[in-house]
Amino acid sequence: MAVGNGTAAAIAERRRMVLGLYIRRTPKTEIARTLQIAPRTVHRDIDALEAQWQKELVTDPLHHRARDLAATDELERSAATRYLETGDPVWWDRIMRALERRAKLLGLDKLPTGFPGSSPTTPLYVAPGDIDWDKIPDHIMDKIADIHQEILELQPSSGGLIIEAESEMVE
């Protein structure tokens, strides 16, 4: 059965079918044979799909995140409805996956990195390694102790500044 006659709806449906085969890495000649369309039509459809993907890449990522959040909300809502209707634990699992997806989209699962007060643009890391504590001047050790105390005052739960050396840990 040949697919498509030229109407916008027929072209959209044909491209949907081309896309399904294309993302399965079906050769273009086989796509043409399967859908009973000219190989050139397959090439034009794939070009149009790739142009659409490129356009989506340069659009606002917040728009995509909002769209994905809306889809996640709908998935959660429909799974919850089915769970309440059937009590089937499969639907509960889908609800939980939707919640995990939302947390991922919102960045709620990211663990903080670096020391308190650091950020991706200004990280405050102390690399582990050999530290000869005897060679650090007293005035610098006093500064380290002061910074440690400030961190504890700002965020007592952080545990303060932790520096690891090869054979000892100083807190």
C-alpha positions in Angstrom: 0.0 0.0 0.0 1.5 3.3 -1.0 1.6 6.0 1.7 0.7 9.6 1.2 -1.0 11.6 -1.5 0.1 15.1 -0.8 -2.3 16.5 1.8 -0.7 17.9 4.9 -2.2 15.1 7.0 -1.0 12.4 4.6 2.5 13.9 4.6 2.6 14.1 8.4 1.5 10.5 8.6 4.0 9.3 6.0 6.8 11.2 7.9 5.7 9.6 11.1 6.1 6.2 9.5 9.4 7.1 7.9 10.7 8.3 11.3 9.6 5.1 13.0 11.6 3.0 10.5 14.5 5.5 10.3 15.2 5.5 14.1 15.3 1.7 13.9 18.2 2.2 11.5 16.2 0.7 8.6 18.1 1.5 5.3 16.4 4.2 3.2 15.9 1.9 0.2 14.0 -0.5 2.5 11.9 2.3 4.0 10.9 3.3 0.4 10.1 -0.3 -0.5 8.2 -1.0 2.8 6.1 2.2 2.4 5.8 1.9 -1.4 7.2 5.4 -2.0 10.0 6.8 -4.1 13.5 6.7 -2.5 13.7 10.5 -3.2 10.6 11.0 -1.1 12.3 9.1 1.8 15.3 11.4 1.5 13.2 14.5 1.4 11.2 13.3 4.5 14.4 12.5 6.4 15.8 15.9 5.5 12.6 17.6 6.7 12.7 15.7 9.9 16.4 16.5 10.6 15.7 20.2 9.8 12.9 20.1 12.4 15.2 18.5 15.0 17.9 21.1 14.3 15.3 23.8 14.8 14.2 22.2 18.1 17.8 22.2 19.2 18.2 25.9 19.0 14.8 26.7 20.7 14.6 27.7 24.3 15.5 24.7 26.5 13.1 26.0 29.2 10.3 25.5 26.7 11.3 21.9 26.2 11.6 21.4 30.0 8.1 22.9 30.5 6.7 20.6 27.7 8.4 17.5 29.3 7.0 18.5 32.7 3.5 18.8 31.3 3.9 15.4 29.7 5.2 13.9 32.9 2.2 15.4 34.8 -0.2 13.8 32.3 1.6 10.4 32.6 1.4 10.6 36.4 -2.3 11.6 36.3 -3.3 8.8 34.0 -1.2 6.2 35.9 -2.8 7.3 39.2 -6.2 7.0 37.7 -5.5 3.5 36.5 -4.0 2.6 39.8 -7.1 3.7 41.7 -9.3 1.8 39.3 -7.3 -1.5 39.3 -5.0 -1.5 42.3 -2.4 -3.0 40.0 1.1 -2.3 41.3 2.4 -1.8 37.8 0.6 1.5 37.7 2.1 2.5 41.1 5.5 1.8 39.5 4.7 4.1 36.7 3.6 6.8 39.1 6.9 6.5 40.9 8.8 6.7 37.6 6.9 9.9 36.7 7.9 11.4 40.0 11.5 10.5 39.5 11.4 12.0 36.0 9.9 15.2 37.4 12.7 15.4 40.0 15.3 14.9 37.4 13.8 17.6 35.1 13.8 20.0 38.0 17.3 19.1 39.1 16.1 18.0 42.6 18.2 14.8 42.6 21.5 16.5 42.0 23.9 16.2 45.0 25.8 19.3 46.0 29.4 19.2 45.0 32.4 21.1 46.4 32.4 22.9 49.7 29.6 24.9 51.2 29.6 28.3 49.4 31.0 26.9 46.2 29.3 27.0 42.9 29.9 25.6 39.4 31.5 28.8 38.4 33.6 29.2 41.5 34.3 25.8 43.0 36.2 25.6 46.3 37.9 22.2 46.1 40.9 21.0 48.0 42.5 18.1 46.2 43.7 15.1 48.2 47.4 14.6 48.2 50.6 14.9 50.0 50.4 17.9 52.4 53.5 18.7 54.5 51.7 20.3 57.4 54.9 21.3 59.1 55.9 23.5 56.2 52.6 25.5 56.2 53.3 28.9 57.9 51.4 29.6 61.1 49.6 32.6 59.6 48.2 30.4 56.8 47.1 27.7 59.3 45.4 30.4 61.3 43.5 31.4 58.2 42.5 27.8 57.5 41.2 27.5 61.1 39.3 30.8 60.7 37.7 29.7 57.5 36.8 26.4 59.1 35.1 28.2 61.9 33.1 30.5 59.5 31.9 27.4 57.6 30.7 25.8 60.8 28.9 29.0 61.9 27.2 29.3 58.5 26.3 25.6 58.0 26.9 23.6 61.2 25.5 20.4 59.5 28.3 20.6 56.8 30.9 19.3 59.1 33.2 22.2 58.1 36.3 22.1 56.0 37.7 18.7 55.4 41.2 18.3 53.9 42.5 14.8 53.2 46.2 14.1 53.2 47.8 10.8 52.4 48.2 9.5 56.0 45.9 11.7 58.0 42.7 13.6 57.9 42.4 17.1 59.4 39.0 18.4 60.4 
